[in-house]
Amino acid sequence: MQTAFSEPAKNNSDCEIRVGVASWDDGTNTEKSVKYTWFVGENQKAARGGEVPVDALPQMLDFAIRCGYLRLKHDDKPHNLK
């Protein structure tokens, strides 16, 4: 993966969530992926794996919700309302 953006994971400060060009991209920079990564070894290199296509995320979330593994929480007021 060629990381474009990253942020610390909220569930574990030793991990990151990354988005960018997928490792399987054919050189056109059109295949996007997201990765949950942790760091290993003395040099703290990002672990391999954990990379999925961005366009698979909606189905993954829907599946986890339907299986009871995830529940979406909604605030009383959306953050974008002025």
C-alpha positions as CSV (number, residue, x, y, z in Angstrom):
1,M,0.0,0.0,0.0
2,Q,1.1,3.5,-0.8
3,T,-0.3,5.5,2.2
4,A,-2.0,8.8,1.4
5,F,-3.5,9.4,4.8
6,S,-3.3,7.9,8.2
7,E,-4.6,8.4,11.7
8,P,-4.2,6.7,15.1
9,A,-6.8,4.0,15.7
10,K,-9.2,5.1,18.4
11,N,-9.5,1.5,19.8
12,N,-5.7,1.1,20.2
13,S,-3.2,3.9,20.2
14,D,-0.5,1.5,19.1
15,C,-2.3,1.0,15.7
16,E,-3.1,3.1,12.7
17,I,-5.8,3.3,10.1
18,R,-4.4,4.1,6.6
19,V,-5.9,4.8,3.2
20,G,-4.2,5.0,-0.1
21,V,-3.3,3.2,-3.3
22,A,-3.8,-0.6,-2.9
23,S,-0.9,-3.0,-3.1
24,W,-2.6,-4.8,-6.0
25,D,-2.9,-1.6,-8.1
26,D,-1.6,-2.0,-11.6
27,G,0.3,1.3,-11.7
28,T,-2.7,3.5,-12.6
29,N,-3.2,4.6,-9.0
30,T,-6.9,3.8,-9.3
31,E,-7.3,0.9,-6.9
32,K,-7.8,2.3,-3.3
33,S,-7.6,0.4,-0.1
34,V,-7.9,0.9,3.7
35,K,-5.7,-0.8,6.2
36,Y,-5.7,-1.4,9.9
37,T,-2.1,-1.8,10.8
38,W,0.0,-2.5,13.9
39,F,3.8,-2.3,14.3
40,V,6.2,-5.2,14.8
41,G,9.8,-5.8,15.6
42,E,12.6,-3.6,16.9
43,N,12.2,-1.1,14.0
44,Q,8.4,-0.9,14.5
45,K,7.6,-1.7,10.8
46,A,4.0,-1.8,9.8
47,A,2.6,-5.3,9.7
48,R,1.6,-6.9,6.4
49,G,-2.0,-7.7,5.7
50,G,-5.2,-6.1,6.9
51,E,-5.7,-4.3,3.6
52,V,-9.1,-4.3,2.0
53,P,-10.6,-2.5,-1.1
54,V,-12.3,0.8,-0.1
55,D,-15.4,-0.2,-2.2
56,A,-15.8,-3.3,-0.1
57,L,-16.3,-1.4,3.2
58,P,-20.0,-0.7,2.9
59,Q,-20.7,-4.4,2.5
60,M,-18.4,-5.3,5.3
61,L,-20.1,-2.9,7.7
62,D,-23.5,-4.1,6.6
63,F,-22.5,-7.8,7.1
64,A,-21.0,-7.1,10.6
65,I,-24.2,-5.2,11.6
66,R,-26.5,-8.0,10.3
67,C,-24.4,-10.6,12.2
68,G,-24.6,-8.6,15.4
69,Y,-20.9,-7.8,15.6
70,L,-21.4,-4.1,15.2
71,R,-24.0,-1.5,16.2
72,L,-24.0,2.0,14.8
73,K,-24.5,4.8,17.4
74,H,-26.3,8.0,16.3
75,D,-25.8,11.3,18.1
76,D,-28.9,13.4,18.9
77,K,-27.6,16.2,16.6
78,P,-25.6,15.6,13.4
79,H,-22.2,17.3,13.5
80,N,-22.7,19.0,10.1
81,L,-25.9,20.9,10.9
82,K,-25.5,24.6,11.4
